[in-house]
Amino acid sequence: MKRNISSHLQSIAVIGAGAVGSYYGARLAQAGHDVRFLLRRDYQAVKANGLKVTSPDGNIALDNLRIALNSREIGPVDWVLCALKATSIDEALELVRPCVASETGIIVLMNGLGLEERFARWFGPERIFGGLAFTCINRGKPGHVEHLAYGSITLGHYQNAPAELETAAALWAESKVTVTTSPSLMRARWEKLCWNIPFNGLAIGAGAITTDRILADPGLREAARRLMEEVIAVGNADLASGSEPARIDGDAVISRMFELTATMGAYKPSTMTDFVEGKPMEIEAIFGEPLKRAQLLGVDTPQLVLLTSQLRTLNRWMNK
């Protein structure tokens, strides 16, 4: 597949324009791209007043955006930025399909493990990229996004092809988003889980608390460390089973996760926010799939087993 590697004038469909999708779509629109947003909840607000983003990297106010209530109105584009919640993965095929042409690239900007595999089966592996956002973003009132801190994205290609990865990175060249690339998408996914699993999970399990309280409590801090160690063990086993040479540097990753979290203040992780608001939580993608791989690979993960069981129970109770 030969894709246009120009960083300018690309057409982009944002599928899943919640806080994350709206923020990164707004940054791409600010950089001059033709960005089209699939909106549901915020459609009328954005149609009337535009999209507003408050951010330490500079506020954004976008009027006269191309917005749509269904993907067919958007049509084929150069790139799809899929930022759906993992709980909506079963809807993703039909939402994305109308936007895909022969050379369309798809960036899966979602939390969890095993998502790119689904997109690769649907659309072919050569066009699939993973996007891992490390950011603090909340949804405000309709049509408003509150970007609090960070905002970088790590990109990986499903087949780990360097030329394709260069193409995806070029899309962001003129934006205010810091983009790094990973030669191993699988390793990048597991490293992101080293934050998502302990901090999303413990924030819920400890009673809907913020990340600063996890760090301040010796027992919870140690629980977070043990969970990270389990995730790293499974991740490295998964990389080995996939014949990938990359490995996770456990000590370095654990230190980085604690250091970054310490700068976030009283942050509410996204899964904990869903829990508080009574919404379905991304349990299977963030916790269930890693646990499944641990069991298949014979890696003992007692902390992950217990946490996943608790979260599945809470999720069932909430969605009866």
C-alpha positions as CSV (number, residue, x, y, z in Angstrom):
1,M,0.0,0.0,0.0
2,K,1.4,3.4,-1.0
3,R,0.0,6.2,1.3
4,N,0.4,9.9,0.9
5,I,3.2,10.8,3.4
6,S,2.6,14.6,3.2
7,S,1.9,16.1,6.6
8,H,-0.5,18.6,5.0
9,L,-4.1,18.6,3.9
10,Q,-5.0,15.1,5.0
11,S,-8.7,14.2,5.4
12,I,-9.3,12.6,8.8
13,A,-12.4,11.0,10.3
14,V,-12.6,11.0,14.1
15,I,-14.8,8.1,15.1
16,G,-15.5,8.3,18.8
17,A,-15.4,12.1,19.5
18,G,-15.5,12.0,23.3
19,A,-12.8,13.8,25.3
20,V,-9.8,12.0,23.8
21,G,-11.0,11.9,20.2
22,S,-12.2,15.5,20.3
23,Y,-9.0,16.8,21.7
24,Y,-6.7,15.1,19.3
25,G,-9.0,15.8,16.4
26,A,-9.0,19.5,17.4
27,R,-5.2,19.5,17.4
28,L,-5.2,18.0,13.9
29,A,-7.7,20.5,12.7
30,Q,-5.7,23.4,14.2
31,A,-2.7,22.1,12.2
32,G,-4.7,22.6,9.0
33,H,-6.1,19.1,8.3
34,D,-9.6,18.4,7.0
35,V,-11.0,16.8,10.1
36,R,-14.5,15.4,10.2
37,F,-16.1,14.4,13.6
38,L,-18.6,11.7,14.2
39,L,-20.7,13.1,17.0
40,R,-23.6,11.7,19.0
41,R,-24.0,13.3,22.4
42,D,-22.5,16.7,21.6
43,Y,-23.8,17.1,18.0
44,Q,-26.3,19.9,18.7
45,A,-23.9,21.8,21.0
46,V,-21.0,21.7,18.5
47,K,-23.3,22.6,15.6
48,A,-24.5,25.6,17.5
49,N,-21.3,26.8,19.2
50,G,-18.3,24.9,17.8
51,L,-15.8,22.8,19.7
52,K,-14.0,24.4,22.6
53,V,-10.8,23.0,24.2
54,T,-9.1,24.4,27.3
55,S,-5.4,23.3,27.5
56,P,-2.1,24.3,29.1
57,D,-0.7,23.9,25.5
58,G,-3.1,26.6,24.3
59,N,-6.9,26.8,24.1
60,I,-8.7,25.9,20.9
61,A,-12.0,27.3,19.6
62,L,-13.1,25.7,16.3
63,D,-16.3,26.8,14.5
64,N,-17.8,25.5,11.3
65,L,-16.5,22.1,11.8
66,R,-17.5,19.2,9.6
67,I,-19.6,17.1,11.9
68,A,-21.9,14.2,11.3
69,L,-24.4,11.9,13.0
70,N,-23.3,8.9,11.0
71,S,-20.2,7.7,9.3
72,R,-21.8,7.6,5.8
73,E,-22.1,11.4,6.0
74,I,-18.3,11.6,6.5
75,G,-17.4,9.2,3.6
76,P,-13.9,7.9,2.7
77,V,-10.9,9.7,4.1
78,D,-7.1,9.4,4.2
79,W,-7.0,8.6,7.9
80,V,-9.4,7.3,10.5
81,L,-8.7,8.2,14.1
82,C,-10.8,5.7,16.1
83,A,-11.1,6.8,19.7
84,L,-14.1,4.8,20.8
85,K,-14.3,3.3,24.2
86,A,-13.3,-0.4,24.2
87,T,-16.8,-1.2,25.4
88,S,-18.0,-0.1,21.9
89,I,-15.6,-2.4,20.0
90,D,-18.5,-4.4,18.6
91,E,-19.8,-1.2,16.9
92,A,-16.4,-0.2,15.5
93,L,-16.6,-2.2,12.2
94,E,-19.8,-0.5,11.0
95,L,-18.8,2.9,12.3
96,V,-15.4,2.9,10.6
97,R,-16.2,1.0,7.4
98,P,-17.9,3.9,5.5
99,C,-14.7,6.0,6.0
100,V,-12.3,3.5,4.6
101,A,-11.0,3.6,1.0
102,S,-8.2,1.6,-0.6
103,E,-5.4,3.6,1.0
104,T,-7.0,4.7,4.3
105,G,-4.8,4.4,7.4
106,I,-6.5,3.6,10.7
107,I,-5.1,4.7,14.0
108,V,-6.6,2.8,16.9
109,L,-6.5,5.4,19.7
110,M,-8.1,3.1,22.3
111,N,-7.2,1.6,25.7
112,G,-6.6,-2.1,26.1
113,L,-5.1,-5.1,24.4
114,G,-6.1,-7.0,21.3
115,L,-7.9,-4.2,19.6
116,E,-5.6,-3.8,16.6
117,E,-6.1,-7.5,16.0
118,R,-9.8,-6.9,15.4
119,F,-9.2,-4.0,13.0
120,A,-6.6,-6.1,11.2
121,R,-9.1,-8.8,10.6
122,W,-11.7,-6.4,9.4
123,F,-9.6,-4.1,7.2
124,G,-6.2,-5.8,6.6
125,P,-3.1,-5.5,8.8
126,E,-1.0,-3.2,6.7
127,R,-3.2,-0.2,7.3
128,I,-3.6,-0.6,11.1
129,F,-1.7,1.5,13.6
130,G,-2.0,1.7,17.4
131,G,-2.1,5.1,19.2
132,L,-1.3,5.2,22.9
133,A,-2.2,8.5,24.5
134,F,-0.6,9.5,27.8
135,T,-2.7,12.4,28.8
136,C,-5.1,13.9,31.4
137,I,-8.3,14.8,29.7
138,N,-11.9,15.2,30.9
139,R,-15.1,15.9,29.2
140,G,-16.8,19.2,30.2
141,K,-20.2,20.4,29.3
142,P,-21.4,19.5,25.8
143,G,-18.9,20.8,23.2
144,H,-16.2,21.4,25.7
145,V,-13.0,19.4,26.5
146,E,-10.7,20.0,29.4
147,H,-7.1,19.1,28.7
148,L,-5.3,19.1,32.0
149,A,-1.8,17.9,31.4
150,Y,0.5,15.8,29.1
151,G,-0.9,14.9,25.7
152,S,1.7,12.9,24.0
153,I,1.0,9.9,21.7
154,T,3.1,6.9,21.0
155,L,2.4,5.3,17.6
156,G,3.1,1.8,16.5
157,H,2.3,-0.1,13.4
158,Y,0.5,-3.4,13.6
159,Q,3.2,-5.1,11.4
160,N,6.0,-3.0,12.9
161,A,6.8,-1.6,9.4
162,P,9.2,1.4,9.8
163,A,8.0,3.1,6.5
164,E,4.4,2.9,7.5
165,L,5.2,4.2,10.9
166,E,6.9,7.2,9.4
167,T,3.8,7.9,7.4
168,A,1.6,7.9,10.5
169,A,4.0,10.2,12.4
170,A,4.1,12.7,9.5
171,L,0.4,13.3,10.0
172,W,1.1,15.0,13.3
173,A,4.1,17.0,12.2
174,E,2.5,20.4,12.2
175,S,0.4,19.8,15.3
176,K,1.1,20.7,19.0
177,V,0.9,17.0,19.9
178,T,4.2,15.4,20.8
179,V,4.4,12.1,18.9
180,T,7.0,9.3,19.4
181,T,7.1,6.0,17.6
182,S,7.7,2.5,18.9
183,P,9.3,-0.2,16.8
184,S,7.1,-2.7,18.7
185,L,3.4,-1.9,19.0
186,M,3.0,-4.9,21.3
187,R,5.6,-3.7,23.7
188,A,4.1,-0.2,23.7
189,R,0.6,-1.7,24.5
190,W,2.0,-3.6,27.5
191,E,3.9,-0.6,28.8
192,K,0.7,1.5,28.7
193,L,-1.0,-1.3,30.6
194,C,1.6,-0.9,33.4
195,W,-0.2,2.4,34.2
196,N,-3.8,1.5,33.1
197,I,-4.1,-1.7,35.1
198,P,-2.9,-0.5,38.6
199,F,-4.2,3.0,38.5
200,N,-7.6,2.5,36.9
201,G,-8.2,-0.7,38.8
202,L,-7.1,0.4,42.3
203,A,-8.9,3.7,41.9
204,I,-12.1,1.8,41.6
205,G,-11.3,-1.0,44.0
206,A,-10.3,1.4,46.8
207,G,-13.6,3.3,46.6
208,A,-13.5,5.6,43.6
209,I,-10.3,7.5,44.7
210,T,-7.9,9.7,42.8
211,T,-4.4,8.7,41.8
212,D,-2.7,10.9,44.4
213,R,-4.4,8.9,47.2
214,I,-3.1,5.6,45.7
215,L,0.5,7.0,45.8
216,A,0.0,8.4,49.3
217,D,-1.2,5.1,50.8
218,P,1.7,2.6,51.4
219,G,-0.5,-0.4,50.9
220,L,-2.1,0.8,47.7
221,R,1.3,2.0,46.4
222,E,2.8,-1.5,47.0
223,A,-0.3,-3.1,45.3
224,A,0.3,-0.9,42.3
225,R,3.9,-2.0,42.2
226,R,3.0,-5.7,42.4
227,L,0.4,-5.3,39.6
228,M,3.0,-3.5,37.4
229,E,5.5,-6.4,38.0
230,E,2.8,-8.9,37.0
231,V,1.9,-6.9,33.8
232,I,5.6,-6.8,32.9
233,A,6.1,-10.5,33.4
234,V,3.1,-11.3,31.2
235,G,4.1,-8.7,28.6
236,N,7.6,-10.1,28.2
237,A,6.2,-13.6,27.9
238,D,3.7,-12.4,25.3
239,L,6.5,-10.7,23.3
240,A,8.6,-13.8,23.5
241,S,5.7,-16.0,22.3
242,G,5.2,-13.7,19.4
243,S,8.9,-14.0,18.4
244,E,9.4,-10.2,19.0
245,P,13.0,-9.3,20.1
246,A,11.7,-6.3,22.2
247,R,11.4,-6.6,26.0
248,I,10.0,-4.3,28.7
249,D,12.6,-2.9,31.0
250,G,10.7,-3.4,34.2
251,D,12.6,-1.2,36.6
252,A,12.7,1.7,34.2
253,V,9.0,1.5,33.4
254,I,7.9,1.1,37.0
255,S,10.0,4.2,38.0
256,R,8.6,6.2,35.1
257,M,5.0,5.3,35.9
258,F,5.3,6.4,39.5
259,E,7.1,9.6,38.6
260,L,4.6,10.6,36.0
261,T,1.6,9.8,38.2
262,A,3.1,11.9,41.0
263,T,2.8,15.0,38.8
264,M,-0.8,14.4,38.0
265,G,-2.2,15.5,41.3
266,A,-5.8,14.4,42.2
267,Y,-6.4,12.8,38.8
268,K,-9.5,10.7,38.1
269,P,-8.6,7.8,35.7
270,S,-11.1,7.2,32.9
271,T,-12.3,3.8,34.0
272,M,-13.0,5.2,37.5
273,T,-14.9,8.1,36.0
274,D,-17.1,5.6,34.1
275,F,-17.6,3.7,37.4
276,V,-18.7,6.8,39.2
277,E,-21.0,7.8,36.4
278,G,-22.6,4.3,36.2
279,K,-21.3,3.7,32.7
280,P,-20.0,0.3,31.3
281,M,-16.3,0.0,32.1
282,E,-13.5,-1.1,29.8
283,I,-12.8,-4.2,31.9
284,E,-12.3,-6.9,29.2
285,A,-9.9,-4.8,27.1
286,I,-7.8,-3.4,29.9
287,F,-7.9,-6.3,32.4
288,G,-9.6,-9.4,30.9
289,E,-7.4,-9.7,27.8
290,P,-4.1,-9.4,29.7
291,L,-5.3,-11.9,32.2
292,K,-6.4,-14.3,29.4
293,R,-2.9,-14.1,27.9
294,A,-1.3,-14.6,31.3
295,Q,-3.3,-17.8,31.7
296,L,-2.5,-19.1,28.2
297,L,1.2,-18.4,28.8
298,G,1.3,-19.9,32.2
299,V,2.3,-16.7,34.0
300,D,1.1,-16.5,37.6
301,T,-0.7,-13.2,38.3
302,P,-2.6,-13.4,41.6
303,Q,-3.0,-9.7,42.0
304,L,-4.4,-9.3,38.5
305,V,-6.7,-12.3,39.0
306,L,-8.2,-10.8,42.1
307,L,-8.6,-7.3,40.7
308,T,-10.1,-8.4,37.5
309,S,-12.7,-10.6,39.3
310,Q,-13.7,-7.6,41.5
311,L,-14.0,-5.3,38.6
312,R,-16.1,-7.8,36.5
313,T,-18.5,-8.2,39.5
314,L,-18.9,-4.4,39.8
315,N,-19.4,-4.1,36.1
316,R,-22.2,-6.7,36.1
317,W,-23.9,-5.1,39.0
318,M,-23.9,-1.7,37.4
319,N,-25.3,-3.0,34.1
320,K,-28.1,-5.3,35.2
